[in-house]
């Protein structure tokens, strides 16, 4: 959920512009998290394709799940690192005022 100014707020124009700029920069930052999710999904897809054959469907399912869980953990680390490197978007201009 992105922050918004109340529709009926009497906000001075400079403050409204600053808030708009902030939300644009925040959206840019959040799109970085989206890209991390997309990249993680692609790594899972590639990982599934690269799994060696298994003796049973159950074994294959367990191997796929283990690999997927591992990739999801890596994706979570990507998001933590992204927030750390951008100071939760601050270095991208997502700070108010």
Residue pairs with C-beta under 8 A, 6 or more apart in sequence:
2 23
2 26
2 27
2 30
3 23
3 26
4 23
5 11
5 16
5 19
11 19
15 97
18 96
18 97
19 96
21 93
22 93
22 94
22 95
22 96
22 97
25 89
25 92
25 93
25 94
25 95
26 89
26 94
28 89
28 92
28 93
28 94
29 86
29 88
29 89
29 92
29 94
30 89
32 82
32 86
32 92
33 79
33 82
36 75
36 78
36 79
36 82
37 75
39 75
39 78
40 71
40 72
40 74
40 75
40 78
43 71
43 74
43 75
44 67
44 68
44 71
44 72
47 67
47 68
47 71
48 64
48 67
48 68
51 60
51 63
51 64
51 67
52 63
53 60
54 60
54 63
83 89
85 91
86 92
88 94
89 95
